[in-house]
Amino acid sequence: MVDLEQRRAEFARLHESGCFVIPNPWDIGTARFLQHCGFRALATTSAGFQFSQGQADSVLGLSCEAALAHIAEMVNATDLPVNADFQSGYAQEPEGVAANVARCVGTGVAGLSIEDATGEPGQLYDLALAVERIRAARAAIDATGAQVLLTARAESYLVGQPEPLKDVLQRLMAYAEAGADVLFAPGPRTREELSAIVSAVAPKPVNAIVMGNMGLTVQHLAELGVRRISVGSALARTAWGAFMRAARMMAEEGSFEGLGNAASFDELNAIFEAPKQ
């Protein structure tokens, strides 16, 4: 296995220039396949993991202990640096966020994200409190002495704020000043919105999320100045889509046509075969 500090240093280097894709596996197998594909870093997906456990995606639906166990499993699954989707820190007050962030660093992550959604429908933390939560996360990481990047997420689009771009820009600039290394606002879909976010927090790197076919490529996003591209639950939902279609065809039509695009048994065996000693 690659040394933990090497992985963290490599993750930091990836954010210095250019643009890279950081896909989101939800279990050991998907993590190892993504390393096999040549990706240079991975990010967990709380939604993808919760779906695999038969749970709805919810900030309040996954315990901190379960999240930490899953994150540790992802860290140990490959040699790649891992960024943890740490939701809202599994606490409301800054002190609780700090304590949980320190535990997350202890799993071996190279980065982690903290969002500002409360978990209640349509609700974000008040900006002043949200900033204090990011400051607490920053201080907790620094106290460990580990080279772990902090991503601050503004959820204004996802909770339905009336002027989401305006709110996102205000929040991300405040989070940058509070010590976030990377800024992230899931939801924008146009070049103009993404460009505005990149410009507002420059020179700090921005993560953009692609949750479906937006008509934008890696090259397009790189040209806008995006440094990191994640896909959230999209890979998990793509897998679920194929599984659900095949299962429904069997149940409702008595047809096995949905199995026609199954991965090759031999290919999967070859990918996951233990290396010869």
C-alpha positions as a printed Julia matrix, in Angstrom:
277×3 Matrix{Float64}:
   0.0     0.0     0.0
   1.12    3.58   -0.69
   2.15    5.48    2.44
  -0.67    7.58    3.91
   1.34   10.79    3.89
   2.28   10.19    0.26
  -1.39    9.86   -0.62
  -2.21   13.07    1.18
   0.63   14.93   -0.48
  -0.46   13.67   -3.9
  -4.02   14.83   -3.23
  -2.78   18.3    -2.38
  -0.69   18.37   -5.58
  -3.72   17.48   -7.68
  -5.36   20.72   -6.51
  -2.45   22.96   -7.49
  -3.13   23.12  -11.23
  -5.15   21.57  -14.03
  -8.42   19.7   -13.63
  -9.09   16.13  -12.48
 -12.08   13.84  -12.02
 -12.62   12.38   -8.56
 -15.29    9.67   -8.97
 -17.45    8.38   -6.13
 -17.44    4.63   -5.35
 -19.79    3.22   -2.72
 -18.1    -0.06   -1.81
 -14.75   -1.84   -2.01
 -15.39   -3.34   -5.44
 -16.34   -0.07   -7.09
 -13.38    1.67   -5.45
 -10.94   -0.93   -6.78
 -12.42   -0.79  -10.26
 -12.05    3.0   -10.35
  -8.39    2.65   -9.41
  -8.11    0.05  -12.2
  -9.5     2.7   -14.61
  -6.63    5.02  -13.78
  -8.32    7.68  -11.65
  -5.91    9.41   -9.28
  -8.22   10.02   -6.32
 -11.61    8.91   -5.01
 -14.42   10.48   -3.01
 -17.04    8.74   -0.93
 -20.73    9.29   -1.59
 -23.04    9.26    1.41
 -26.05    8.82   -0.89
 -24.5     5.91   -2.81
 -23.56    4.19    0.44
 -26.98    4.76    2.01
 -28.73    3.36   -1.07
 -26.53    0.24   -0.81
 -27.72   -0.15    2.8
 -31.39    0.15    1.82
 -31.66    3.67    3.25
 -32.86    6.95    1.78
 -30.25    9.67    1.36
 -30.53   11.95    4.37
 -28.17   14.13    6.4
 -29.95   12.79    9.49
 -30.2     9.18    8.31
 -26.62    7.95    8.78
 -24.87    7.85   12.14
 -21.4     9.29   12.53
 -20.11    5.87   13.56
 -21.51    4.21   10.43
 -20.11    6.98    8.24
 -16.65    6.71    9.8
 -16.6     2.93    9.39
 -17.53    3.25    5.71
 -14.96    6.0     5.11
 -12.22    3.88    6.71
 -13.24    0.97    4.48
 -12.91    3.18    1.41
  -9.51    4.49    2.53
  -8.25    0.93    2.93
  -9.75   -0.34   -0.33
  -7.11    1.16   -2.66
  -3.81    3.04   -2.79
  -5.54    6.25   -3.87
  -6.19    9.36   -1.76
  -9.79    9.55   -0.57
 -11.95   12.59    0.08
 -14.75   11.95    2.58
 -18.29   13.18    2.02
 -18.7    14.04    5.69
 -22.12   15.62    5.25
 -22.69   18.36    7.84
 -20.12   16.99   10.27
 -22.7    14.9    12.14
 -23.14   17.7    14.65
 -24.76   21.12   14.82
 -22.45   23.13   17.06
 -18.86   23.92   16.03
 -17.43   21.94   18.95
 -19.2    18.78   17.82
 -18.12   19.31   14.22
 -14.51   19.7    15.37
 -14.58   16.49   17.39
 -16.06   14.48   14.52
 -13.7    15.98   11.95
 -10.74   14.87   14.08
 -12.18   11.35   14.06
 -12.59   11.5    10.3
  -8.94   12.55    9.85
  -8.08    9.49   11.91
  -9.54    7.2     9.23
  -6.72    8.19    6.89
  -8.59   10.48    4.5
  -6.72   12.97    2.34
  -9.63   15.41    2.41
 -13.14   15.85    3.75
 -16.12   18.07    3.03
 -18.5    19.85    5.38
 -21.84   21.14    4.12
 -24.12   23.83    5.49
 -27.5    22.08    5.19
 -29.16   21.35    8.53
 -30.98   18.24    7.32
 -34.36   19.9     7.72
 -36.23   20.55    4.43
 -35.08   23.78    2.82
 -32.89   24.82    5.76
 -29.29   26.01    5.83
 -27.31   26.96    8.88
 -27.28   30.7     9.5
 -24.23   32.1     7.76
 -22.47   33.16   10.96
 -22.86   29.69   12.47
 -21.95   28.02    9.19
 -18.7    30.0     9.11
 -17.89   29.03   12.71
 -18.46   25.4    11.81
 -15.9    25.67    8.98
 -13.45   27.44   11.3
 -13.88   24.64   13.83
 -13.27   22.0    11.17
 -10.14   23.85   10.0
  -8.79   24.08   13.55
  -9.49   20.4    14.18
  -7.58   19.35   11.06
  -4.67   21.65   11.9
  -4.5    20.26   15.44
  -3.9    16.76   14.07
  -0.88   17.93   12.08
  -2.15   15.96    9.07
  -2.11   17.31    5.52
  -5.86   16.98    4.95
  -7.77   19.32    2.63
 -11.01   20.88    3.87
 -13.8    21.35    1.34
 -16.66   23.67    2.3
 -20.01   23.06    0.6
 -22.8    25.6     0.1
 -26.09   23.76   -0.41
 -28.13   26.8    -1.51
 -29.21   25.26   -4.82
 -30.18   21.92   -3.33
 -32.41   23.37   -0.59
 -34.21   25.71   -2.98
 -32.94   29.15   -1.98
 -34.76   31.85   -4.01
 -31.49   33.37   -5.28
 -29.13   30.43   -5.05
 -26.17   31.86   -6.97
 -26.11   35.05   -4.91
 -26.33   33.03   -1.69
 -23.65   30.57   -2.84
 -21.18   33.32   -3.7
 -21.63   34.98   -0.32
 -21.26   31.72    1.55
 -18.31   30.31   -0.38
 -16.32   33.52   -0.07
 -16.95   33.48    3.68
 -15.94   29.82    3.91
 -12.75   30.51    1.99
 -11.83   33.21    4.5
 -12.65   30.79    7.33
  -9.99   28.36    6.13
 -11.56   26.07    3.53
  -9.03   24.76    1.01
 -11.6    23.85   -1.66
 -15.03   25.36   -2.38
 -18.03   23.43   -3.62
 -21.63   24.31   -4.46
 -23.65   21.39   -5.84
 -26.46   22.41   -8.18
 -25.23   24.95  -10.77
 -25.63   23.62  -14.31
 -24.66   26.52  -16.57
 -21.25   27.74  -17.63
 -22.1    31.24  -16.4
 -22.91   30.05  -12.88
 -19.84   27.86  -12.61
 -17.59   30.61  -13.98
 -18.98   33.06  -11.43
 -18.2    30.67   -8.58
 -14.66   30.01   -9.79
 -13.98   33.75  -10.12
 -15.46   34.6    -6.71
 -13.15   32.34   -4.7
 -10.04   32.43   -6.89
  -7.28   31.4    -6.5
  -8.74   28.67   -4.28
  -9.8    25.54   -6.2
 -13.45   24.77   -6.94
 -15.12   21.36   -7.08
 -17.95   20.99   -9.59
 -20.36   18.08   -9.52
 -21.79   16.36  -12.58
 -24.9    14.44  -11.59
 -26.01   13.53  -15.11
 -25.46   14.38  -18.74
 -25.2    18.18  -18.5
 -23.71   18.58  -21.96
 -20.37   19.55  -20.4
 -17.14   17.57  -20.68
 -14.04   17.55  -18.53
 -12.44   19.88  -21.06
 -15.36   22.32  -20.85
 -15.18   22.44  -17.05
 -11.39   22.81  -17.12
 -11.76   25.79  -19.45
 -14.09   27.4   -16.88
 -11.35   27.06  -14.26
 -12.86   24.14  -12.33
 -10.09   22.22  -10.6
 -11.93   19.08   -9.41
 -14.96   17.22  -10.79
 -16.97   14.76   -8.72
 -20.09   12.81   -9.68
 -21.75   12.28   -6.29
 -24.3     9.48   -6.4
 -24.43    9.42  -10.21
 -22.38    6.24  -10.67
 -24.38    4.48   -7.96
 -27.64    5.62   -9.53
 -26.44    4.48  -12.95
 -25.77    1.02  -11.53
 -29.12    1.03   -9.74
 -30.84    2.08  -12.97
 -29.51   -0.96  -14.86
 -30.31   -3.28  -11.95
 -33.84   -1.93  -11.53
 -34.65   -2.19  -15.24
 -33.4    -5.79  -15.44
 -35.23   -6.83  -12.27
 -38.52   -5.23  -13.37
 -38.32   -6.89  -16.79
 -37.99  -10.26  -15.09
 -40.78   -9.56  -12.59
 -43.24   -7.85  -14.93
 -42.5    -9.31  -18.38
 -40.79  -12.61  -17.69
 -37.93  -11.3   -19.84
 -34.2   -11.61  -19.26
 -33.35   -9.01  -21.9
 -32.13   -6.64  -19.19
 -29.22   -8.97  -18.46
 -27.79   -8.42  -21.93
 -25.41   -5.67  -20.87
 -24.02   -7.49  -17.84
 -20.31   -7.18  -17.17
 -18.2   -10.14  -18.23
 -17.59  -12.69  -15.48
 -14.04  -13.23  -16.72
 -13.29   -9.49  -16.85
 -14.48   -8.96  -13.28
 -12.53  -11.99  -12.08
  -9.4   -10.69  -13.79
  -9.76   -7.21  -12.26
 -10.26   -8.51   -8.72
  -7.84  -11.45   -8.86
  -5.31  -11.3    -6.06
  -1.8   -10.45   -7.32
   0.61  -13.38   -7.4
   3.12  -13.39   -4.57
